Amino acid sequence: MVAIVFVSAGLIFYAEHEINPEKFSTFFDAIYFSVVTLTTVGFGDITPVSPYGRIITVLIITSGIVFIPWQVRNLIAHFIISINKISLTCKGCGLEHHDKDAAHCKRCGSKIYQKQDTT
């Protein structure tokens, strides 16, 4: 995400700085515009006027629509997977994370968990 912000800020600054210097006077203005556009907040206080600037803006918006939900999905999936796993090292192959109800290692088949009889 950081790379997308800096690359898009560089592109928009290069496209708009000479044409629109009152809005894109510093690189920080371009970073601000990229973050606001990437998150699809779009305050409207800084707007591109050149055709290239508008094309870059459309690409930034599209990146925000695609990459932010993708990253959130990965984060949630990682969280869900970590909830359903236990940290127990298999003596056969060294695999460290297993399902909570696993009795055997998924990788090598060694017994990893001795179920306690509660009766």
Buried (B, 14 or more C-beta within 10 A) or exposed (E): EEEBBBEBBBBBBBBBBEEBEEBBEEBEBBBBBBBBBBBEEBEEEBBBEBEBBBEBBEBBBEBBEEEBEEEEEEEEEEEEEEEEBEEBEBEBEEBEBBEEEBEBBEEEEEEBBEEEEEE
